[in-house]
Amino acid sequence: MKLAHTLIFATCLSASATAAHAQQQFVNVLTGGSSGVYYPLGVAMSQLYGKALPKAKIQVQATKASVENLNLLERGRGEIGFALADSVSDAWTGVADAGFPKPLKNIRAIGAIYPNYIHIVARADSGIRTLADLKGKRISVGAPKSGTELNARAVFTAAGLKYADFSKTEFLPYSESVELMKNRQLDATLQSSGLGMAAFRDLSTTIPVIFIPVPADVVAKIGNPAYQASSLPAKTYTGQDAAVPTVAINNILVTHDKVPEATAYEMTKQLYDNIDQLGNAHNAAKSIVLADATGGLPIPLHLGAERYFREKGLID
């Protein structure tokens, strides 16, 4: 009799543990390199989610950013991730050259956040002052098939340049590119980031650098509405005393359709209800505007995000 009771008790414990595991919520925040903007904002978001979803297991994952994040979300290996708008559009339609051999139809939008800016920074002693001056120089263009590298291809093609025009093309993210520039192993790098990116703040305070303009006529030749003419405001970085014409591309927070509606609602609410707190984590977040969150999205909103924006009167 005791054995029977023991077996029943053990079975109940096992079933209870299985049910608890099944109910366990996970929120894996997919970001980018630790020296960029995505990562500190992802950490700040995870702290908000930890308070709002106390029963969920929250973690932050450093990644290669947009393309990797979207592919991970499609496979359900993350609950929310950062991505550039052009990468999101390519993912939805399935652009193989952009890293998406087939359309990613599981991804859903949480909402638009702040714009990324194309930063083309060169050592001041490199002689580079214009896009044309990059010919014959050593340059880094972001990790292979990352959102940054896709931006690099678009900008250089519009400017009549190709990778073969450079004496050396490295496919490296922010921090590695900056270190090579400090060591005189690279002349310039193109990176896509929010304003005040830590790696470039460090670089501009360590060696003299020049931020290379991307003129509005070059932006127009890209022929993609995700790319908008803009500028790096004066004094964003040490020694950058004047505004520099460049390209802006919106960032989007993306999830997938298997995330429960209640979870997606809470992730959306915590983000847009706490913009000031995110701005303390990185200045780029100060550009997030709730009223712009649903504009120009190339993929459908998650039902949980829809519910939040409906409450705010942004959608019918």
LINRA-V434413 format. One record per pair of residues at least 12 apart in sequence whose ideal C-beta (glycine too) atoms are under 7 Angstrom apart, sorted by the first residue. I is the first residue (numbers start at 1). GAP is how many residues later the second one is. If there is no record, write none. Layout:
# LINRA-V434413
<<I/GAP> <I/GAP>>
This chain:
# LINRA-V434413
<<24/33> <25/28> <25/30> <25/31> <25/32> <25/238> <26/30> <26/31> <26/53> <27/22> <27/26> <27/29> <27/31> <27/52> <27/53> <27/236> <27/240> <28/31> <28/33> <28/50> <28/51> <29/13> <29/16> <29/17> <29/31> <29/32> <29/51> <30/31> <30/33> <30/39> <30/42> <30/43> <30/48> <30/51> <30/52> <31/29> <31/30> <31/31> <31/32> <31/51> <32/31> <32/33> <32/50> <33/29> <33/140> <33/141> <33/142> <34/28> <35/139> <35/140> <35/163> <35/164> <36/138> <36/157> <36/161> <37/156> <37/157> <37/160> <37/245> <37/247> <38/27> <38/44> <39/23> <40/241> <40/242> <41/237> <41/240> <41/241> <41/244> <42/18> <42/40> <43/17> <43/238> <44/233> <44/234> <44/237> <45/226> <46/12> <46/14> <48/222> <48/226> <49/218> <49/221> <52/214> <52/218> <53/210> <53/213> <61/17> <64/79> <64/82> <65/17> <65/81> <65/82> <66/17> <66/18> <66/21> <66/80> <66/81> <67/20> <67/31> <67/32> <67/78> <67/79> <67/80> <69/12> <69/13> <69/14> <70/13> <70/17> <70/18> <70/21> <70/34> <70/37> <70/184> <73/34> <73/181> <73/182> <73/183> <74/30> <74/32> <74/33> <74/182> <76/180> <76/182> <79/176> <79/180> <79/184> <80/30> <80/173> <80/175> <80/187> <81/173> <82/169> <82/171> <83/64> <83/169> <83/171> <84/32> <84/63> <84/108> <84/165> <84/167> <85/141> <85/164> <85/165> <85/167> <85/213> <86/64> <86/138> <86/140> <86/163> <87/60> <87/63> <88/164> <88/166> <88/210> <88/211> <89/137> <89/209> <91/13> <91/16> <92/12> <92/15> <92/206> <92/207> <98/52> <99/46> <106/150> <106/151> <107/147> <107/149> <107/192> <108/147> <108/148> <108/149> <108/191> <108/192> <108/193> <108/194> <109/143> <109/145> <109/188> <109/190> <109/191> <109/192> <109/193> <109/196> <110/143> <110/144> <110/145> <110/154> <110/157> <110/158> <110/161> <110/192> <110/195> <111/142> <111/157> <111/161> <111/182> <111/183> <111/194> <112/138> <112/140> <112/180> <112/181> <112/183> <112/184> <112/185> <113/138> <113/139> <113/140> <113/175> <114/80> <114/137> <114/170> <114/171> <114/173> <114/174> <115/133> <115/134> <115/135> <115/136> <115/172> <116/76> <116/77> <116/78> <116/132> <116/133> <116/135> <117/76> <117/78> <117/113> <117/115> <117/129> <117/131> <118/33> <118/37> <118/72> <118/74> <118/96> <118/128> <118/129> <119/72> <119/74> <119/78> <119/81> <119/92> <120/68> <120/70> <120/91> <120/92> <120/94> <121/67> <121/68> <121/79> <121/82> <121/88> <121/90> <122/65> <122/66> <122/87> <122/88> <122/90> <123/58> <123/64> <123/84> <123/86> <124/84> <124/85> <124/86> <126/61> <126/62> <128/59> <128/60> <128/82> <128/84> <129/81> <130/82> <131/28> <131/30> <131/81> <131/83> <134/27> <134/32> <134/54> <135/30> <136/31> <137/29> <137/30> <137/50> <137/51> <138/28> <138/29> <138/30> <138/48> <138/49> <139/27> <139/30> <139/47> <139/48> <139/49> <139/50> <139/51> <140/30> <140/32> <140/37> <140/40> <140/46> <140/49> <141/28> <141/30> <141/49> <142/29> <142/31> <142/49> <143/28> <143/29> <143/30> <144/27> <147/45> <148/43> <148/44> <149/22> <151/41> <151/98> <152/38> <154/68> <154/70> <154/73> <155/35> <155/59> <155/67> <155/92> <158/60> <158/63> <158/64> <159/59> <170/16> <174/17> <174/23> <174/25> <175/24> <177/12> <177/14> <178/21> <178/24> <178/25> <181/22> <182/21> <182/24> <182/25> <192/57> <194/88> <194/90> <195/37> <195/41> <195/88> <195/89> <196/40> <196/87> <196/88> <200/37> <201/36> <204/33> <204/34> <204/35> <204/36> <205/33> <208/31> <209/30> <211/21> <211/29> <211/33> <213/31> <213/32> <213/33> <214/31> <214/32> <214/33> <215/30> <216/13> <216/29> <219/28> <226/23> <226/24> <227/20> <227/22> <228/19> <228/20> <229/18> <230/16> <230/17> <230/18> <231/12> <231/13> <231/14> <231/15> <232/12> <232/14> <250/46> <252/45> <253/18> <255/47> <257/45> <259/43> <261/42> <261/43> <261/46> <262/42> <263/41> <264/38> <264/39> <264/40> <264/41> <265/39> <265/42> <265/43> <268/36> <268/37> <268/40> <269/39> <272/18> <272/21> <275/13> <290/22> <293/16> <293/21> <294/15> <294/20> <294/21>>
